Amino acid sequence: MRKRDDVENWAVYRAQQILMREGMDLALSARDLDSSTIRAKGKLLAMAIAASLLEASAVAAE
């Protein structure tokens, strides 16, 4: 049970980091109505989410 709690805490922390960093960048781009920057920041957000999922799967495999 302890490992599950650790994984849940890690997931919440990573989600907060991603939202504060990439999510805020995307929101600011949307506010500025800059479509090319919105696409770029959206892609960075998606990449951060994908990277965290890969990281989580690596930890789960251990």
PDBQT receptor file of N, H, CA, C and O in Angstrom, charges set to zero:
ATOM      1  N   MET A   1       0.822  -1.194   0.000  1.00  0.00    +0.000 N 
ATOM      2  CA  MET A   1       0.000   0.000   0.000  1.00  0.00    +0.000 C 
ATOM      3  C   MET A   1       0.865   1.258   0.000  1.00  0.00    +0.000 C 
ATOM      4  O   MET A   1       0.495   2.264  -0.604  1.00  0.00    +0.000 OA
ATOM      5  N   ARG A   2       1.980   1.208   0.653  1.00  0.00    +0.000 N 
ATOM      6  H   ARG A   2       2.281   0.390   1.144  1.00  0.00    +0.000 HD
ATOM      7  CA  ARG A   2       2.867   2.377   0.749  1.00  0.00    +0.000 C 
ATOM      8  C   ARG A   2       3.342   2.816  -0.631  1.00  0.00    +0.000 C 
ATOM      9  O   ARG A   2       3.377   4.010  -0.928  1.00  0.00    +0.000 OA
ATOM     10  N   LYS A   3       3.708   1.848  -1.477  1.00  0.00    +0.000 N 
ATOM     11  H   LYS A   3       3.680   0.878  -1.236  1.00  0.00    +0.000 HD
ATOM     12  CA  LYS A   3       4.190   2.175  -2.822  1.00  0.00    +0.000 C 
ATOM     13  C   LYS A   3       3.096   2.870  -3.618  1.00  0.00    +0.000 C 
ATOM     14  O   LYS A   3       3.368   3.816  -4.357  1.00  0.00    +0.000 OA
ATOM     15  N   ARG A   4       1.869   2.409  -3.472  1.00  0.00    +0.000 N 
ATOM     16  H   ARG A   4       1.648   1.640  -2.872  1.00  0.00    +0.000 HD
ATOM     17  CA  ARG A   4       0.750   3.029  -4.180  1.00  0.00    +0.000 C 
ATOM     18  C   ARG A   4       0.579   4.488  -3.749  1.00  0.00    +0.000 C 
ATOM     19  O   ARG A   4       0.358   5.365  -4.585  1.00  0.00    +0.000 OA
ATOM     20  N   ASP A   5       0.682   4.742  -2.451  1.00  0.00    +0.000 N 
ATOM     21  H   ASP A   5       0.862   4.031  -1.772  1.00  0.00    +0.000 HD
ATOM     22  CA  ASP A   5       0.583   6.116  -1.947  1.00  0.00    +0.000 C 
ATOM     23  C   ASP A   5       1.712   6.979  -2.501  1.00  0.00    +0.000 C 
ATOM     24  O   ASP A   5       1.502   8.139  -2.855  1.00  0.00    +0.000 OA
ATOM     25  N   ASP A   6       2.898   6.410  -2.573  1.00  0.00    +0.000 N 
ATOM     26  H   ASP A   6       3.069   5.467  -2.285  1.00  0.00    +0.000 HD
ATOM     27  CA  ASP A   6       4.042   7.136  -3.128  1.00  0.00    +0.000 C 
ATOM     28  C   ASP A   6       3.803   7.499  -4.589  1.00  0.00    +0.000 C 
ATOM     29  O   ASP A   6       4.084   8.619  -5.016  1.00  0.00    +0.000 OA
ATOM     30  N   VAL A   7       3.284   6.543  -5.346  1.00  0.00    +0.000 N 
ATOM     31  H   VAL A   7       3.056   5.633  -4.999  1.00  0.00    +0.000 HD
ATOM     32  CA  VAL A   7       3.010   6.780  -6.765  1.00  0.00    +0.000 C 
ATOM     33  C   VAL A   7       1.924   7.835  -6.930  1.00  0.00    +0.000 C 
ATOM     34  O   VAL A   7       2.030   8.705  -7.794  1.00  0.00    +0.000 OA
ATOM     35  N   GLU A   8       0.890   7.765  -6.113  1.00  0.00    +0.000 N 
ATOM     36  H   GLU A   8       0.804   7.058  -5.411  1.00  0.00    +0.000 HD
ATOM     37  CA  GLU A   8      -0.184   8.760  -6.192  1.00  0.00    +0.000 C 
ATOM     38  C   GLU A   8       0.337  10.160  -5.861  1.00  0.00    +0.000 C 
ATOM     39  O   GLU A   8      -0.002  11.127  -6.543  1.00  0.00    +0.000 OA
ATOM     40  N   ASN A   9       1.147  10.266  -4.835  1.00  0.00    +0.000 N 
ATOM     41  H   ASN A   9       1.423   9.481  -4.281  1.00  0.00    +0.000 HD
ATOM     42  CA  ASN A   9       1.731  11.560  -4.464  1.00  0.00    +0.000 C 
ATOM     43  C   ASN A   9       2.628  12.090  -5.571  1.00  0.00    +0.000 C 
ATOM     44  O   ASN A   9       2.607  13.279  -5.888  1.00  0.00    +0.000 OA
ATOM     45  N   TRP A  10       3.410  11.199  -6.152  1.00  0.00    +0.000 N 
ATOM     46  H   TRP A  10       3.427  10.232  -5.895  1.00  0.00    +0.000 HD
ATOM     47  CA  TRP A  10       4.283  11.599  -7.255  1.00  0.00    +0.000 C 
ATOM     48  C   TRP A  10       3.450  12.110  -8.431  1.00  0.00    +0.000 C 
ATOM     49  O   TRP A  10       3.783  13.132  -9.031  1.00  0.00    +0.000 OA
ATOM     50  N   ALA A  11       2.373  11.404  -8.758  1.00  0.00    +0.000 N 
ATOM     51  H   ALA A  11       2.103  10.574  -8.270  1.00  0.00    +0.000 HD
ATOM     52  CA  ALA A  11       1.530  11.781  -9.895  1.00  0.00    +0.000 C 
ATOM     53  C   ALA A  11       0.896  13.153  -9.680  1.00  0.00    +0.000 C 
ATOM     54  O   ALA A  11       0.842  13.968 -10.602  1.00  0.00    +0.000 OA
ATOM     55  N   VAL A  12       0.426  13.402  -8.486  1.00  0.00    +0.000 N 
ATOM     56  H   VAL A  12       0.470  12.741  -7.737  1.00  0.00    +0.000 HD
ATOM     57  CA  VAL A  12      -0.175  14.712  -8.185  1.00  0.00    +0.000 C 
ATOM     58  C   VAL A  12       0.878  15.808  -8.304  1.00  0.00    +0.000 C 
ATOM     59  O   VAL A  12       0.614  16.861  -8.883  1.00  0.00    +0.000 OA
ATOM     60  N   TYR A  13       2.054  15.568  -7.767  1.00  0.00    +0.000 N 
ATOM     61  H   TYR A  13       2.268  14.712  -7.297  1.00  0.00    +0.000 HD
ATOM     62  CA  TYR A  13       3.129  16.552  -7.834  1.00  0.00    +0.000 C 
ATOM     63  C   TYR A  13       3.533  16.841  -9.282  1.00  0.00    +0.000 C 
ATOM     64  O   TYR A  13       3.697  18.001  -9.660  1.00  0.00    +0.000 OA
ATOM     65  N   ARG A  14       3.692  15.793 -10.088  1.00  0.00    +0.000 N 
ATOM     66  H   ARG A  14       3.559  14.851  -9.780  1.00  0.00    +0.000 HD
ATOM     67  CA  ARG A  14       4.071  15.972 -11.504  1.00  0.00    +0.000 C 
ATOM     68  C   ARG A  14       2.992  16.724 -12.270  1.00  0.00    +0.000 C 
ATOM     69  O   ARG A  14       3.298  17.590 -13.089  1.00  0.00    +0.000 OA
ATOM     70  N   ALA A  15       1.734  16.398 -12.008  1.00  0.00    +0.000 N 
ATOM     71  H   ALA A  15       1.485  15.694 -11.342  1.00  0.00    +0.000 HD
ATOM     72  CA  ALA A  15       0.633  17.090 -12.681  1.00  0.00    +0.000 C 
ATOM     73  C   ALA A  15       0.639  18.573 -12.329  1.00  0.00    +0.000 C 
ATOM     74  O   ALA A  15       0.420  19.416 -13.199  1.00  0.00    +0.000 OA
ATOM     75  N   GLN A  16       0.884  18.892 -11.082  1.00  0.00    +0.000 N 
ATOM     76  H   GLN A  16       1.062  18.207 -10.375  1.00  0.00    +0.000 HD
ATOM     77  CA  GLN A  16       0.967  20.297 -10.666  1.00  0.00    +0.000 C 
ATOM     78  C   GLN A  16       2.110  21.007 -11.381  1.00  0.00    +0.000 C 
ATOM     79  O   GLN A  16       1.951  22.134 -11.851  1.00  0.00    +0.000 OA
ATOM     80  N   GLN A  17       3.259  20.348 -11.461  1.00  0.00    +0.000 N 
ATOM     81  H   GLN A  17       3.388  19.433 -11.079  1.00  0.00    +0.000 HD
ATOM     82  CA  GLN A  17       4.411  20.946 -12.145  1.00  0.00    +0.000 C 
ATOM     83  C   GLN A  17       4.091  21.228 -13.608  1.00  0.00    +0.000 C 
ATOM     84  O   GLN A  17       4.373  22.314 -14.113  1.00  0.00    +0.000 OA
ATOM     85  N   ILE A  18       3.511  20.260 -14.274  1.00  0.00    +0.000 N 
ATOM     86  H   ILE A  18       3.282  19.377 -13.864  1.00  0.00    +0.000 HD
ATOM     87  CA  ILE A  18       3.198  20.398 -15.697  1.00  0.00    +0.000 C 
ATOM     88  C   ILE A  18       2.197  21.523 -15.909  1.00  0.00    +0.000 C 
ATOM     89  O   ILE A  18       2.378  22.362 -16.792  1.00  0.00    +0.000 OA
ATOM     90  N   LEU A  19       1.147  21.543 -15.105  1.00  0.00    +0.000 N 
ATOM     91  H   LEU A  19       1.000  20.862 -14.388  1.00  0.00    +0.000 HD
ATOM     92  CA  LEU A  19       0.140  22.590 -15.268  1.00  0.00    +0.000 C 
ATOM     93  C   LEU A  19       0.695  23.975 -14.984  1.00  0.00    +0.000 C 
ATOM     94  O   LEU A  19       0.365  24.937 -15.677  1.00  0.00    +0.000 OA
ATOM     95  N   MET A  20       1.536  24.075 -13.967  1.00  0.00    +0.000 N 
ATOM     96  H   MET A  20       1.804  23.293 -13.404  1.00  0.00    +0.000 HD
ATOM     97  CA  MET A  20       2.084  25.388 -13.627  1.00  0.00    +0.000 C 
ATOM     98  C   MET A  20       3.049  25.886 -14.694  1.00  0.00    +0.000 C 
ATOM     99  O   MET A  20       3.137  27.089 -14.940  1.00  0.00    +0.000 OA
ATOM    100  N   ARG A  21       3.758  24.989 -15.315  1.00  0.00    +0.000 N 
ATOM    101  H   ARG A  21       3.686  24.011 -15.115  1.00  0.00    +0.000 HD
ATOM    102  CA  ARG A  21       4.759  25.382 -16.302  1.00  0.00    +0.000 C 
ATOM    103  C   ARG A  21       4.146  25.435 -17.702  1.00  0.00    +0.000 C 
ATOM    104  O   ARG A  21       3.904  26.518 -18.234  1.00  0.00    +0.000 OA
ATOM    105  N   GLU A  22       3.903  24.297 -18.282  1.00  0.00    +0.000 N 
ATOM    106  H   GLU A  22       4.099  23.417 -17.849  1.00  0.00    +0.000 HD
ATOM    107  CA  GLU A  22       3.407  24.248 -19.662  1.00  0.00    +0.000 C 
ATOM    108  C   GLU A  22       1.964  24.742 -19.788  1.00  0.00    +0.000 C 
ATOM    109  O   GLU A  22       1.607  25.391 -20.771  1.00  0.00    +0.000 OA
ATOM    110  N   GLY A  23       1.140  24.430 -18.786  1.00  0.00    +0.000 N 
ATOM    111  H   GLY A  23       1.430  23.903 -17.987  1.00  0.00    +0.000 HD
ATOM    112  CA  GLY A  23      -0.243  24.889 -18.823  1.00  0.00    +0.000 C 
ATOM    113  C   GLY A  23      -0.347  26.401 -18.771  1.00  0.00    +0.000 C 
ATOM    114  O   GLY A  23      -1.150  26.995 -19.491  1.00  0.00    +0.000 OA
ATOM    115  N   MET A  24       0.452  27.022 -17.931  1.00  0.00    +0.000 N 
ATOM    116  H   MET A  24       1.105  26.540 -17.347  1.00  0.00    +0.000 HD
ATOM    117  CA  MET A  24       0.440  28.486 -17.835  1.00  0.00    +0.000 C 
ATOM    118  C   MET A  24       0.966  29.114 -19.120  1.00  0.00    +0.000 C 
ATOM    119  O   MET A  24       0.425  30.116 -19.587  1.00  0.00    +0.000 OA
ATOM    120  N   ASP A  25       2.009  28.537 -19.689  1.00  0.00    +0.000 N 
ATOM    121  H   ASP A  25       2.449  27.723 -19.310  1.00  0.00    +0.000 HD
ATOM    122  CA  ASP A  25       2.523  29.045 -20.968  1.00  0.00    +0.000 C 
ATOM    123  C   ASP A  25       1.450  28.989 -22.054  1.00  0.00    +0.000 C 
ATOM    124  O   ASP A  25       1.309  29.920 -22.847  1.00  0.00    +0.000 OA
ATOM    125  N   LEU A  26       0.698  27.892 -22.081  1.00  0.00    +0.000 N 
ATOM    126  H   LEU A  26       0.812  27.136 -21.437  1.00  0.00    +0.000 HD
ATOM    127  CA  LEU A  26      -0.375  27.749 -23.062  1.00  0.00    +0.000 C 
ATOM    128  C   LEU A  26      -1.477  28.777 -22.808  1.00  0.00    +0.000 C 
ATOM    129  O   LEU A  26      -1.980  29.387 -23.751  1.00  0.00    +0.000 OA
ATOM    130  N   ALA A  27      -1.851  28.971 -21.561  1.00  0.00    +0.000 N 
ATOM    131  H   ALA A  27      -1.442  28.475 -20.795  1.00  0.00    +0.000 HD
ATOM    132  CA  ALA A  27      -2.898  29.937 -21.224  1.00  0.00    +0.000 C 
ATOM    133  C   ALA A  27      -2.488  31.355 -21.604  1.00  0.00    +0.000 C 
ATOM    134  O   ALA A  27      -3.302  32.123 -22.116  1.00  0.00    +0.000 OA
ATOM    135  N   LEU A  28      -1.249  31.697 -21.358  1.00  0.00    +0.000 N 
ATOM    136  H   LEU A  28      -0.588  31.073 -20.942  1.00  0.00    +0.000 HD
ATOM    137  CA  LEU A  28      -0.774  33.039 -21.723  1.00  0.00    +0.000 C 
ATOM    138  C   LEU A  28      -0.757  33.227 -23.233  1.00  0.00    +0.000 C 
ATOM    139  O   LEU A  28      -1.064  34.312 -23.728  1.00  0.00    +0.000 OA
ATOM    140  N   SER A  29      -0.405  32.186 -23.960  1.00  0.00    +0.000 N 
ATOM    141  H   SER A  29      -0.156  31.305 -23.557  1.00  0.00    +0.000 HD
ATOM    142  CA  SER A  29      -0.428  32.259 -25.421  1.00  0.00    +0.000 C 
ATOM    143  C   SER A  29      -1.854  32.445 -25.925  1.00  0.00    +0.000 C 
ATOM    144  O   SER A  29      -2.094  33.212 -26.858  1.00  0.00    +0.000 OA
ATOM    145  N   ALA A  30      -2.790  31.746 -25.311  1.00  0.00    +0.000 N 
ATOM    146  H   ALA A  30      -2.595  31.122 -24.553  1.00  0.00    +0.000 HD
ATOM    147  CA  ALA A  30      -4.198  31.876 -25.706  1.00  0.00    +0.000 C 
ATOM    148  C   ALA A  30      -4.697  33.291 -25.418  1.00  0.00    +0.000 C 
ATOM    149  O   ALA A  30      -5.455  33.863 -26.201  1.00  0.00    +0.000 OA
ATOM    150  N   ARG A  31      -4.270  33.839 -24.302  1.00  0.00    +0.000 N 
ATOM    151  H   ARG A  31      -3.655  33.374 -23.665  1.00  0.00    +0.000 HD
ATOM    152  CA  ARG A  31      -4.669  35.200 -23.951  1.00  0.00    +0.000 C 
ATOM    153  C   ARG A  31      -4.169  36.200 -24.988  1.00  0.00    +0.000 C 
ATOM    154  O   ARG A  31      -4.847  37.177 -25.308  1.00  0.00    +0.000 OA
ATOM    155  N   ASP A  32      -2.972  35.938 -25.507  1.00  0.00    +0.000 N 
ATOM    156  H   ASP A  32      -2.422  35.144 -25.247  1.00  0.00    +0.000 HD
ATOM    157  CA  ASP A  32      -2.375  36.832 -26.497  1.00  0.00    +0.000 C 
ATOM    158  C   ASP A  32      -2.894  36.577 -27.911  1.00  0.00    +0.000 C 
ATOM    159  O   ASP A  32      -2.547  37.307 -28.840  1.00  0.00    +0.000 OA
ATOM    160  N   LEU A  33      -3.720  35.548 -28.077  1.00  0.00    +0.000 N 
ATOM    161  H   LEU A  33      -4.002  34.955 -27.322  1.00  0.00    +0.000 HD
ATOM    162  CA  LEU A  33      -4.310  35.190 -29.369  1.00  0.00    +0.000 C 
ATOM    163  C   LEU A  33      -3.262  34.962 -30.461  1.00  0.00    +0.000 C 
ATOM    164  O   LEU A  33      -3.457  35.343 -31.615  1.00  0.00    +0.000 OA
ATOM    165  N   ASP A  34      -2.158  34.340 -30.078  1.00  0.00    +0.000 N 
ATOM    166  H   ASP A  34      -1.999  34.031 -29.140  1.00  0.00    +0.000 HD
ATOM    167  CA  ASP A  34      -1.076  34.036 -31.014  1.00  0.00    +0.000 C 
ATOM    168  C   ASP A  34      -1.178  32.561 -31.403  1.00  0.00    +0.000 C 
ATOM    169  O   ASP A  34      -0.700  31.688 -30.679  1.00  0.00    +0.000 OA
ATOM    170  N   SER A  35      -1.807  32.288 -32.554  1.00  0.00    +0.000 N 
ATOM    171  H   SER A  35      -2.196  32.997 -33.143  1.00  0.00    +0.000 HD
ATOM    172  CA  SER A  35      -2.112  30.905 -32.918  1.00  0.00    +0.000 C 
ATOM    173  C   SER A  35      -0.875  30.029 -33.086  1.00  0.00    +0.000 C 
ATOM    174  O   SER A  35      -0.907  28.855 -32.717  1.00  0.00    +0.000 OA
ATOM    175  N   SER A  36       0.206  30.562 -33.627  1.00  0.00    +0.000 N 
ATOM    176  H   SER A  36       0.232  31.516 -33.926  1.00  0.00    +0.000 HD
ATOM    177  CA  SER A  36       1.401  29.724 -33.794  1.00  0.00    +0.000 C 
ATOM    178  C   SER A  36       2.031  29.395 -32.441  1.00  0.00    +0.000 C 
ATOM    179  O   SER A  36       2.529  28.287 -32.238  1.00  0.00    +0.000 OA
ATOM    180  N   THR A  37       2.010  30.337 -31.537  1.00  0.00    +0.000 N 
ATOM    181  H   THR A  37       1.606  31.237 -31.701  1.00  0.00    +0.000 HD
ATOM    182  CA  THR A  37       2.537  30.077 -30.200  1.00  0.00    +0.000 C 
ATOM    183  C   THR A  37       1.614  29.138 -29.431  1.00  0.00    +0.000 C 
ATOM    184  O   THR A  37       2.084  28.298 -28.663  1.00  0.00    +0.000 OA
ATOM    185  N   ILE A  38       0.303  29.275 -29.631  1.00  0.00    +0.000 N 
ATOM    186  H   ILE A  38      -0.078  29.957 -30.255  1.00  0.00    +0.000 HD
ATOM    187  CA  ILE A  38      -0.650  28.372 -28.986  1.00  0.00    +0.000 C 
ATOM    188  C   ILE A  38      -0.365  26.937 -29.410  1.00  0.00    +0.000 C 
ATOM    189  O   ILE A  38      -0.333  26.036 -28.572  1.00  0.00    +0.000 OA
ATOM    190  N   ARG A  39      -0.156  26.721 -30.714  1.00  0.00    +0.000 N 
ATOM    191  H   ARG A  39      -0.182  27.453 -31.395  1.00  0.00    +0.000 HD
ATOM    192  CA  ARG A  39       0.160  25.372 -31.206  1.00  0.00    +0.000 C 
ATOM    193  C   ARG A  39       1.464  24.860 -30.599  1.00  0.00    +0.000 C 
ATOM    194  O   ARG A  39       1.542  23.709 -30.171  1.00  0.00    +0.000 OA
ATOM    195  N   ALA A  40       2.474  25.706 -30.563  1.00  0.00    +0.000 N 
ATOM    196  H   ALA A  40       2.410  26.642 -30.910  1.00  0.00    +0.000 HD
ATOM    197  CA  ALA A  40       3.773  25.293 -30.023  1.00  0.00    +0.000 C 
ATOM    198  C   ALA A  40       3.671  24.972 -28.530  1.00  0.00    +0.000 C 
ATOM    199  O   ALA A  40       4.216  23.968 -28.070  1.00  0.00    +0.000 OA
ATOM    200  N   LYS A  41       2.987  25.809 -27.790  1.00  0.00    +0.000 N 
ATOM    201  H   LYS A  41       2.545  26.625 -28.163  1.00  0.00    +0.000 HD
ATOM    202  CA  LYS A  41       2.854  25.574 -26.344  1.00  0.00    +0.000 C 
ATOM    203  C   LYS A  41       1.958  24.366 -26.067  1.00  0.00    +0.000 C 
ATOM    204  O   LYS A  41       2.190  23.630 -25.108  1.00  0.00    +0.000 OA
ATOM    205  N   GLY A  42       0.941  24.160 -26.900  1.00  0.00    +0.000 N 
ATOM    206  H   GLY A  42       0.753  24.757 -27.679  1.00  0.00    +0.000 HD
ATOM    207  CA  GLY A  42       0.100  22.975 -26.764  1.00  0.00    +0.000 C 
ATOM    208  C   GLY A  42       0.901  21.707 -26.995  1.00  0.00    +0.000 C 
ATOM    209  O   GLY A  42       0.719  20.704 -26.305  1.00  0.00    +0.000 OA
ATOM    210  N   LYS A  43       1.793  21.769 -27.979  1.00  0.00    +0.000 N 
ATOM    211  H   LYS A  43       1.941  22.584 -28.539  1.00  0.00    +0.000 HD
ATOM    212  CA  LYS A  43       2.651  20.612 -28.256  1.00  0.00    +0.000 C 
ATOM    213  C   LYS A  43       3.593  20.350 -27.075  1.00  0.00    +0.000 C 
ATOM    214  O   LYS A  43       3.811  19.197 -26.702  1.00  0.00    +0.000 OA
ATOM    215  N   LEU A  44       4.144  21.404 -26.494  1.00  0.00    +0.000 N 
ATOM    216  H   LEU A  44       3.967  22.340 -26.797  1.00  0.00    +0.000 HD
ATOM    217  CA  LEU A  44       5.016  21.231 -25.323  1.00  0.00    +0.000 C 
ATOM    218  C   LEU A  44       4.251  20.629 -24.140  1.00  0.00    +0.000 C 
ATOM    219  O   LEU A  44       4.784  19.797 -23.405  1.00  0.00    +0.000 OA
ATOM    220  N   LEU A  45       3.007  21.055 -23.968  1.00  0.00    +0.000 N 
ATOM    221  H   LEU A  45       2.574  21.731 -24.565  1.00  0.00    +0.000 HD
ATOM    222  CA  LEU A  45       2.177  20.489 -22.910  1.00  0.00    +0.000 C 
ATOM    223  C   LEU A  45       1.956  18.993 -23.157  1.00  0.00    +0.000 C 
ATOM    224  O   LEU A  45       2.106  18.183 -22.242  1.00  0.00    +0.000 OA
ATOM    225  N   ALA A  46       1.606  18.636 -24.374  1.00  0.00    +0.000 N 
ATOM    226  H   ALA A  46       1.484  19.294 -25.117  1.00  0.00    +0.000 HD
ATOM    227  CA  ALA A  46       1.398  17.228 -24.718  1.00  0.00    +0.000 C 
ATOM    228  C   ALA A  46       2.674  16.413 -24.514  1.00  0.00    +0.000 C 
ATOM    229  O   ALA A  46       2.619  15.284 -24.027  1.00  0.00    +0.000 OA
ATOM    230  N   MET A  47       3.803  16.973 -24.880  1.00  0.00    +0.000 N 
ATOM    231  H   MET A  47       3.848  17.890 -25.275  1.00  0.00    +0.000 HD
ATOM    232  CA  MET A  47       5.076  16.266 -24.706  1.00  0.00    +0.000 C 
ATOM    233  C   MET A  47       5.409  16.076 -23.230  1.00  0.00    +0.000 C 
ATOM    234  O   MET A  47       5.933  15.032 -22.842  1.00  0.00    +0.000 OA
ATOM    235  N   ALA A  48       5.111  17.070 -22.409  1.00  0.00    +0.000 N 
ATOM    236  H   ALA A  48       4.685  17.919 -22.724  1.00  0.00    +0.000 HD
ATOM    237  CA  ALA A  48       5.365  16.953 -20.967  1.00  0.00    +0.000 C 
ATOM    238  C   ALA A  48       4.481  15.863 -20.361  1.00  0.00    +0.000 C 
ATOM    239  O   ALA A  48       4.933  15.088 -19.517  1.00  0.00    +0.000 OA
ATOM    240  N   ILE A  49       3.235  15.808 -20.790  1.00  0.00    +0.000 N 
ATOM    241  H   ILE A  49       2.868  16.437 -21.475  1.00  0.00    +0.000 HD
ATOM    242  CA  ILE A  49       2.327  14.764 -20.298  1.00  0.00    +0.000 C 
ATOM    243  C   ILE A  49       2.823  13.393 -20.728  1.00  0.00    +0.000 C 
ATOM    244  O   ILE A  49       2.846  12.461 -19.924  1.00  0.00    +0.000 OA
ATOM    245  N   ALA A  50       3.220  13.261 -21.991  1.00  0.00    +0.000 N 
ATOM    246  H   ALA A  50       3.201  14.018 -22.644  1.00  0.00    +0.000 HD
ATOM    247  CA  ALA A  50       3.728  11.982 -22.496  1.00  0.00    +0.000 C 
ATOM    248  C   ALA A  50       4.984  11.553 -21.742  1.00  0.00    +0.000 C 
ATOM    249  O   ALA A  50       5.134  10.382 -21.392  1.00  0.00    +0.000 OA
ATOM    250  N   ALA A  51       5.878  12.496 -21.493  1.00  0.00    +0.000 N 
ATOM    251  H   ALA A  51       5.757  13.447 -21.777  1.00  0.00    +0.000 HD
ATOM    252  CA  ALA A  51       7.110  12.176 -20.767  1.00  0.00    +0.000 C 
ATOM    253  C   ALA A  51       6.805  11.705 -19.350  1.00  0.00    +0.000 C 
ATOM    254  O   ALA A  51       7.449  10.783 -18.850  1.00  0.00    +0.000 OA
ATOM    255  N   SER A  52       5.831  12.329 -18.705  1.00  0.00    +0.000 N 
ATOM    256  H   SER A  52       5.307  13.078 -19.112  1.00  0.00    +0.000 HD
ATOM    257  CA  SER A  52       5.491  11.911 -17.346  1.00  0.00    +0.000 C 
ATOM    258  C   SER A  52       4.846  10.524 -17.342  1.00  0.00    +0.000 C 
ATOM    259  O   SER A  52       5.052   9.748 -16.409  1.00  0.00    +0.000 OA
ATOM    260  N   LEU A  53       4.066  10.207 -18.383  1.00  0.00    +0.000 N 
ATOM    261  H   LEU A  53       3.898  10.838 -19.141  1.00  0.00    +0.000 HD
ATOM    262  CA  LEU A  53       3.489   8.869 -18.481  1.00  0.00    +0.000 C 
ATOM    263  C   LEU A  53       4.571   7.813 -18.690  1.00  0.00    +0.000 C 
ATOM    264  O   LEU A  53       4.505   6.728 -18.113  1.00  0.00    +0.000 OA
ATOM    265  N   LEU A  54       5.559   8.131 -19.511  1.00  0.00    +0.000 N 
ATOM    266  H   LEU A  54       5.613   9.013 -19.980  1.00  0.00    +0.000 HD
ATOM    267  CA  LEU A  54       6.680   7.202 -19.704  1.00  0.00    +0.000 C 
ATOM    268  C   LEU A  54       7.455   7.015 -18.402  1.00  0.00    +0.000 C 
ATOM    269  O   LEU A  54       7.856   5.902 -18.062  1.00  0.00    +0.000 OA
ATOM    270  N   GLU A  55       7.658   8.098 -17.690  1.00  0.00    +0.000 N 
ATOM    271  H   GLU A  55       7.333   9.002 -17.966  1.00  0.00    +0.000 HD
ATOM    272  CA  GLU A  55       8.362   8.042 -16.414  1.00  0.00    +0.000 C 
ATOM    273  C   GLU A  55       7.567   7.181 -15.416  1.00  0.00    +0.000 C 
ATOM    274  O   GLU A  55       8.141   6.369 -14.689  1.00  0.00    +0.000 OA
ATOM    275  N   ALA A  56       6.266   7.369 -15.395  1.00  0.00    +0.000 N 
ATOM    276  H   ALA A  56       5.800   8.028 -15.985  1.00  0.00    +0.000 HD
ATOM    277  CA  ALA A  56       5.419   6.594 -14.483  1.00  0.00    +0.000 C 
ATOM    278  C   ALA A  56       5.443   5.113 -14.833  1.00  0.00    +0.000 C 
ATOM    279  O   ALA A  56       5.478   4.266 -13.941  1.00  0.00    +0.000 OA
ATOM    280  N   SER A  57       5.424   4.794 -16.122  1.00  0.00    +0.000 N 
ATOM    281  H   SER A  57       5.396   5.482 -16.847  1.00  0.00    +0.000 HD
ATOM    282  CA  SER A  57       5.448   3.385 -16.511  1.00  0.00    +0.000 C 
ATOM    283  C   SER A  57       6.786   2.739 -16.185  1.00  0.00    +0.000 C 
ATOM    284  O   SER A  57       6.839   1.549 -15.877  1.00  0.00    +0.000 OA
ATOM    285  N   ALA A  58       7.854   3.499 -16.247  1.00  0.00    +0.000 N 
ATOM    286  H   ALA A  58       7.810   4.467 -16.497  1.00  0.00    +0.000 HD
ATOM    287  CA  ALA A  58       9.176   2.971 -15.891  1.00  0.00    +0.000 C 
ATOM    288  C   ALA A  58       9.232   2.677 -14.393  1.00  0.00    +0.000 C 
ATOM    289  O   ALA A  58       9.801   1.670 -13.972  1.00  0.00    +0.000 OA
ATOM    290  N   VAL A  59       8.641   3.557 -13.597  1.00  0.00    +0.000 N 
ATOM    291  H   VAL A  59       8.179   4.375 -13.938  1.00  0.00    +0.000 HD
ATOM    292  CA  VAL A  59       8.635   3.346 -12.144  1.00  0.00    +0.000 C 
ATOM    293  C   VAL A  59       7.751   2.155 -11.784  1.00  0.00    +0.000 C 
ATOM    294  O   VAL A  59       8.085   1.362 -10.904  1.00  0.00    +0.000 OA
ATOM    295  N   ALA A  60       6.621   2.042 -12.478  1.00  0.00    +0.000 N 
ATOM    296  H   ALA A  60       6.349   2.686 -13.193  1.00  0.00    +0.000 HD
ATOM    297  CA  ALA A  60       5.692   0.946 -12.194  1.00  0.00    +0.000 C 
ATOM    298  C   ALA A  60       6.314  -0.406 -12.546  1.00  0.00    +0.000 C 
ATOM    299  O   ALA A  60       5.989  -1.417 -11.924  1.00  0.00    +0.000 OA
ATOM    300  N   ALA A  61       7.207  -0.429 -13.540  1.00  0.00    +0.000 N 
ATOM    301  H   ALA A  61       7.472   0.393 -14.045  1.00  0.00    +0.000 HD
ATOM    302  CA  ALA A  61       7.820  -1.685 -13.962  1.00  0.00    +0.000 C 
ATOM    303  C   ALA A  61       8.872  -2.175 -12.977  1.00  0.00    +0.000 C 
ATOM    304  O   ALA A  61       9.253  -3.346 -13.002  1.00  0.00    +0.000 OA
ATOM    305  N   GLU A  62       9.333  -1.297 -12.125  1.00  0.00    +0.000 N 
ATOM    306  H   GLU A  62       9.023  -0.346 -12.105  1.00  0.00    +0.000 HD
ATOM    307  CA  GLU A  62      10.375  -1.670 -11.159  1.00  0.00    +0.000 C 
ATOM    308  C   GLU A  62       9.870  -2.565 -10.069  1.00  0.00    +0.000 C 
ATOM    309  O   GLU A  62      10.636  -2.957  -9.188  1.00  0.00    +0.000 OA
TER     310      GLU A  62
